[in-house]
Amino acid sequence: MSGVAIFFGALVGFSLALTGGGGSIFAVPLLVYGLSSSPREAIGVSLAAVGAIAFVGSMQKLRTREIDLTKGIPFALAGMVGAPIGALIGGSIPEGVLLTLFALLMITVASKMWLKTLEGRERAPDSDLLSSALASPPGKAVQERGRGLARCLLCLAGLGTGVLSGLFGVGGGFVIVPALVLFGGMEMRGAIATSLLVITLVSSAGLAAFINAGHSFEVIMAIGFAGGGLIGLASGSLVQHRLSGTTLQRVFAVWIFIVAIFIIGRSGNA
């Protein structure tokens, strides 16, 4: 079992504990360029390891009652439907193109994360039309329509997360957390906790679709990666309450952007 795999896994676990996302978006490039996995194999290892790390984290959050099951379960079920679709699409895309698309996804995520820190808030604004409709609508019928719209958007976001999971091997935390805050009306800390449960279920569906498509991955590497991830998860949980969320988000966004540029550079030279 590689010590490098354990170290990289610890970085991924640390990220998951701090932000509820970013696990797979780091795992895939670390596996490809740090451990010489093929992009396709890295997706399998990422889904298995990140799913296992998120499972342990979600069990901890369930005990402390930080997870909102009423919002997390529907989101996850929609994601589990989308995962096989993403795996089917990904199987027909060349590996070089897959990596480039993954890098472009990373740049998009990094940009949105950075812009969110400039807003100076960690939850959806009270002036948001959807939030206002849910908070104080003019009548019961409008209230029900507002809630129905929120549930529909939440499920659509879950479906999209599942497609990303099957396509790129990502758990989708960078999509899950903002969706739970905006469409679920959740506090940031609760959204991060609920995200771990969703990542567990969506990653499991993505891994099943990956294996069903005839792909394989190195199980020992996944175990080492997951073992390191649990160490990082424990460390990140201790640090989470001590650092500014805005500062963490900015550092995280910059790091994602740097990794994305590195991937594009390597893909272009391949």
MOGI-V737293 format. One line per field, one symbol per residue. ss: DSSP state (h for helix, s for strand, l for the rest). psi: psi as a letter, one per 40 degrees, with the letter a starting at -180 (. if undefined). A space follows every 50 residues. Layout:
ss = ???
psi = ???
This chain:
ss = llhhhhhhhhhhhhhhhhhlllhhhhhhhhhhhhllllhhhhhhhhhhhh hhhhhhhhhhhhhlllllhhhhhhhhhhhhhhhhhhhhhhllllhhhhhh hhhhhhhhhhhhhhhhhhllllllllllhhhhhhhllllhhhhhhhhhhh hhhhhhhhhhhhhhhhhhllllhhhhhhhhhhlllllhhhhhhhhhhhhh hhhhhhhhhhhhllllllhhhhhhhhhhhhhhhhhhhhhhllllhhhhhh hhhhhhhhhhhhhhhhhhhl
psi = hhddddddddddddddddeeaecdedddddddddefiidddddddddddd dddddddddddddefehgddddddddddddddddddddddeehidddddd dddddddddddddddddedfieiiidehdddddddgieiddddddddddd dddddddddddddddddefidededddddddddefiiddddddddddddd ddddddddddddeeiiihddddddddddddddddddddddeeihdddddd dddddddddddddddddde.
